[in-house]
Amino acid sequence: MSPLQKLREKIEQWKKKYEALQEENSTLKDELSAISQDKDSSQIIALKRELAEKDREIEKIITQVEALLL
């Protein structure tokens, strides 16, 4: 397998992970919105932390892909 093929496969893996994380973030945002209406602050705080972690994972993937493309 050539280095270019390996790179393409890795980018495709990251792309799939990125899309999955985006979907999960969307779900978390929806849950957060629903919970906000219930004013359950402990769940809101936990979901905000989880959402922030997923955002960091997405940013990490973007940074890795950008580094590979340069």
Backbone as a printed PyTorch tensor [residue, N CA C, xyz], in Angstrom:
tensor([[[  0.8570,  -1.1790,   0.0000],
         [  0.0000,   0.0000,   0.0000],
         [  0.9000,   1.2390,   0.0000]],

        [[  0.6110,   2.1300,  -0.8920],
         [  1.4420,   3.3200,  -1.0220],
         [  1.1430,   4.3120,   0.1040]],

        [[  2.0950,   5.1930,   0.3790],
         [  1.8680,   6.2080,   1.4030],
         [  0.6340,   7.0720,   1.0990]],

        [[  0.4000,   7.3460,  -0.1710],
         [ -0.7610,   8.1470,  -0.5460],
         [ -2.0560,   7.4110,  -0.2160]],

        [[ -2.0830,   6.1130,  -0.4540],
         [ -3.2670,   5.3220,  -0.1250],
         [ -3.4920,   5.2860,   1.3870]],

        [[ -2.3950,   5.1370,   2.1380],
         [ -2.4950,   5.1410,   3.6020],
         [ -3.0400,   6.4740,   4.0950]],

        [[ -2.5420,   7.5440,   3.4990],
         [ -2.9970,   8.8810,   3.8770],
         [ -4.4820,   9.0410,   3.5710]],

        [[ -4.9010,   8.5780,   2.4140],
         [ -6.3110,   8.6670,   2.0410],
         [ -7.1890,   7.8830,   3.0130]],

        [[ -6.7290,   6.6840,   3.3800],
         [ -7.4940,   5.8720,   4.3240],
         [ -7.5910,   6.5560,   5.6800]],

        [[ -6.4800,   7.1240,   6.1360],
         [ -6.4660,   7.8070,   7.4290],
         [ -7.3990,   9.0150,   7.4020]],

        [[ -7.3570,   9.7710,   6.3290],
         [ -8.2350,  10.9330,   6.2000],
         [ -9.6930,  10.4880,   6.1850]],

        [[ -9.9680,   9.4010,   5.4960],
         [-11.3430,   8.8780,   5.4510],
         [-11.7990,   8.4350,   6.8360]],

        [[-10.9100,   7.8080,   7.5990],
         [-11.2460,   7.4170,   8.9760],
         [-11.5520,   8.6540,   9.8180]],

        [[-10.7030,   9.6670,   9.6950],
         [-10.9130,  10.8960,  10.4620],
         [-12.2030,  11.5820,  10.0470]],

        [[-12.4850,  11.5380,   8.7510],
         [-13.7080,  12.1560,   8.2570],
         [-14.9330,  11.4750,   8.8530]],

        [[-14.9150,  10.1390,   8.8890],
         [-16.0290,   9.3980,   9.4750],
         [-16.1610,   9.7000,  10.9630]],

        [[-15.0430,   9.7600,  11.6590],
         [-15.0730,  10.0700,  13.0880],
         [-15.5850,  11.4910,  13.3030]],

        [[-15.1350,  12.4060,  12.4560],
         [-15.5790,  13.7990,  12.5390],
         [-17.0950,  13.8880,  12.3430]],

        [[-17.6110,  13.1810,  11.3510],
         [-19.0450,  13.2100,  11.0880],
         [-19.8210,  12.5970,  12.2450]],

        [[-19.2980,  11.5170,  12.8270],
         [-19.9540,  10.8900,  13.9770],
         [-19.9630,  11.8400,  15.1730]],

        [[-18.8480,  12.5360,  15.3700],
         [-18.7720,  13.4930,  16.4780],
         [-19.7210,  14.6680,  16.2580]],

        [[-19.8450,  15.1020,  15.0210],
         [-20.7850,  16.1850,  14.7280],
         [-22.2140,  15.7490,  15.0480]],

        [[-22.5550,  14.5430,  14.6740],
         [-23.8920,  14.0180,  14.9550],
         [-24.1170,  13.9150,  16.4680]],

        [[-23.1060,  13.4260,  17.1630],
         [-23.2150,  13.3130,  18.6170],
         [-23.3460,  14.6910,  19.2610]],

        [[-22.5960,  15.6550,  18.7440],
         [-22.7050,  17.0280,  19.2590],
         [-24.1100,  17.5710,  19.0420]],

        [[-24.6630,  17.3000,  17.8930],
         [-26.0200,  17.7590,  17.6060],
         [-27.0100,  17.1520,  18.5920]],

        [[-26.8510,  15.8780,  18.8490],
         [-27.7200,  15.1960,  19.8110],
         [-27.5540,  15.7960,  21.2010]],

        [[-26.3110,  16.0310,  21.5860],
         [-26.0510,  16.6120,  22.9020],
         [-26.6420,  18.0170,  23.0220]],

        [[-26.5370,  18.7830,  21.9590],
         [-27.1140,  20.1250,  21.9810],
         [-28.6280,  20.0610,  22.1360]],

        [[-29.2470,  19.1070,  21.4460],
         [-30.6940,  18.9300,  21.5790],
         [-31.0670,  18.5370,  22.9980]],

        [[-30.3000,  17.6060,  23.5620],
         [-30.5570,  17.1860,  24.9440],
         [-30.3740,  18.3560,  25.9040]],

        [[-29.3330,  19.1230,  25.6710],
         [-29.0660,  20.2770,  26.5270],
         [-30.2080,  21.2770,  26.4600]],

        [[-30.6980,  21.4990,  25.2780],
         [-31.8160,  22.4190,  25.0980],
         [-33.0480,  21.9210,  25.8500]],

        [[-33.3270,  20.6220,  25.7340],
         [-34.4890,  20.0530,  26.4170],
         [-34.3240,  20.1210,  27.9260]],

        [[-33.1390,  19.8440,  28.3900],
         [-32.8930,  19.8520,  29.8330],
         [-32.9170,  21.2790,  30.3740]],

        [[-32.4500,  22.2160,  29.5750],
         [-32.4500,  23.6150,  30.0200],
         [-33.8500,  24.0590,  30.3880]],

        [[-34.8060,  23.5490,  29.6840],
         [-36.1830,  23.9090,  29.9780],
         [-36.6220,  23.3310,  31.3190]],

        [[-36.0300,  22.2320,  31.7250],
         [-36.3600,  21.6060,  33.0070],
         [-35.5690,  22.2090,  34.1670]],

        [[-34.5790,  22.9990,  33.8470],
         [-33.7450,  23.6840,  34.8410],
         [-33.0200,  22.7150,  35.7830]],

        [[-32.5830,  21.5910,  35.2500],
         [-31.8120,  20.6220,  36.0350],
         [-30.3330,  20.9430,  35.8460]],

        [[-29.7880,  21.7810,  36.7010],
         [-28.4510,  22.3300,  36.4930],
         [-27.3450,  21.2780,  36.4970]],

        [[-27.4460,  20.2250,  37.2670],
         [-26.3660,  19.2350,  37.2840],
         [-26.2660,  18.5100,  35.9460]],

        [[-27.3890,  18.1920,  35.3350],
         [-27.3590,  17.5610,  34.0170],
         [-26.8710,  18.5400,  32.9660]],

        [[-27.2530,  19.7800,  33.0770],
         [-26.8060,  20.8020,  32.1280],
         [-25.2890,  20.9300,  32.1800]],

        [[-24.7490,  20.9940,  33.3710],
         [-23.3000,  21.1210,  33.5310],
         [-22.5970,  19.9050,  32.9380]],

        [[-23.1050,  18.7060,  33.2090],
         [-22.4880,  17.4840,  32.6730],
         [-22.5440,  17.4660,  31.1540]],

        [[-23.6790,  17.8520,  30.5830],
         [-23.8070,  17.8610,  29.1260],
         [-22.9230,  18.9350,  28.4990]],

        [[-22.8000,  20.0690,  29.1490],
         [-21.9090,  21.1170,  28.6300],
         [-20.4670,  20.6320,  28.6160]],

        [[-20.0670,  19.9230,  29.6700],
         [-18.7090,  19.3750,  29.7120],
         [-18.5010,  18.3620,  28.5850]],

        [[-19.4770,  17.4930,  28.4070],
         [-19.3750,  16.4820,  27.3640],
         [-19.3360,  17.1320,  25.9830]],

        [[-20.1500,  18.1350,  25.7830],
         [-20.1680,  18.8540,  24.5180],
         [-18.8230,  19.5430,  24.2630]],

        [[-18.2670,  20.1500,  25.2850],
         [-16.9640,  20.8050,  25.1390],
         [-15.8840,  19.7870,  24.7830]],

        [[-15.9410,  18.6090,  25.3880],
         [-14.9740,  17.5520,  25.0880],
         [-15.0990,  17.1060,  23.6320]],

        [[-16.3150,  16.9430,  23.1610],
         [-16.5250,  16.5420,  21.7750],
         [-16.0340,  17.6390,  20.8220]],

        [[-16.2570,  18.8930,  21.1780],
         [-15.7580,  19.9990,  20.3630],
         [-14.2310,  19.9550,  20.2810]],

        [[-13.5790,  19.6380,  21.4080],
         [-12.1160,  19.5340,  21.4040],
         [-11.6600,  18.3750,  20.5170]],

        [[-12.3840,  17.2590,  20.5480],
         [-12.0410,  16.1270,  19.6900],
         [-12.1710,  16.5020,  18.2180]],

        [[-13.2150,  17.2170,  17.8840],
         [-13.4140,  17.6550,  16.4960],
         [-12.2820,  18.5740,  16.0730]],

        [[-11.9280,  19.5130,  16.9160],
         [-10.8370,  20.4370,  16.5930],
         [ -9.5210,  19.6840,  16.4150]],

        [[ -9.2990,  18.6570,  17.2330],
         [ -8.0790,  17.8600,  17.1240],
         [ -8.0360,  17.1580,  15.7680]],

        [[ -9.1480,  16.5930,  15.3540],
         [ -9.2120,  15.9120,  14.0580],
         [ -8.9640,  16.9000,  12.9310]],

        [[ -9.5790,  18.0600,  13.0050],
         [ -9.3860,  19.0830,  11.9680],
         [ -7.9150,  19.4810,  11.8870]],

        [[ -7.2810,  19.6690,  13.0330],
         [ -5.8810,  20.0440,  13.0690],
         [ -5.0090,  18.9610,  12.4480]],

        [[ -5.3200,  17.6940,  12.7490],
         [ -4.5470,  16.5950,  12.1860],
         [ -4.7090,  16.5120,  10.6770]],

        [[ -5.9060,  16.6760,  10.1940],
         [ -6.1380,  16.6340,   8.7550],
         [ -5.4360,  17.7980,   8.0730]],

        [[ -5.5390,  18.9790,   8.6570],
         [ -4.8560,  20.1400,   8.0750],
         [ -3.3510,  19.9180,   8.0300]],

        [[ -2.8000,  19.3150,   9.0780],
         [ -1.3550,  19.0600,   9.1050],
         [ -0.9500,  18.0760,   8.0050]],

        [[ -1.7880,  17.0950,   7.7710],
         [ -1.4790,  16.1260,   6.7210],
         [ -1.5750,  16.7400,   5.3230]],

        [[ -2.4490,  17.6940,   5.1720],
         [ -2.6530,  18.2850,   3.8580],
         [ -1.6200,  19.3450,   3.5120]],

        [[ -0.8690,  19.8090,   4.5000],
         [  0.1380,  20.8410,   4.2230],
         [  1.4280,  20.2540,   3.7430]]])
